[in-house]
């Protein structure tokens, strides 16, 4: 086995054991290469491997740091975003920015099959992972579902709807790259214009009628996207 593979495995084990916690700086490269008895070139191969695995972040002029763990957004789940993250063991918080009746944008009324400009209930939230803003989410729901009394900072929207007898059956989601706009940037405490993931999801009830339309702006620095593939079914479709 090449030496750099052995070194990468040893450093990965130390990171996962907490010897080098998230955000911690690794010793200088010359110190590490001497400790492992290898050249700088071999050590750098090991560090590059760990960086590609998402365990390290090499910052020019500063050093090598243990990367913060990224939350995974599972594309094969029908749970709410917050429930997905909690299932993975993340501490998720929600800031409820506002809820009220608004004119829905065209993509939402099209999804619901409603006339342009119809009013729906708009719910705006910011999802925090380990206390840090990670996702800006705007949800649109039919006005006949009374949600003003629901504690949407503590309860998922799906759960609030289930209490009213609404059972979700399936969802259709489109995920694409975008740039962070100014309003969302202010709420996520990030500079506008940085690359993000933009998720548009329409969730359908048991009668196959649309129930919720969501648009989520996801910081790529906080989350990664994962999908499960099976030989017996198509889980992703590529559009160009």
Protein Blocks (a to p, Z undefined) as FASTA:
>chain_A
ZZklmmmmmmmmmmmnomagghiacddfklmmmmnopafklmmmmmmmmmmnopaccdeh
kbccdddddddddfkbcbdfklmmmmnopacddddfbgcdddddfklmmmnopaehiacd
dddddddeehiafbdcdddddfklcfklpcfklbcfklmmmmnopacfbdcddddddddd
fklmmmnopaehiacdddddddddfkopafbdcdddddfklpccdddddfkbcfbdcdZZ
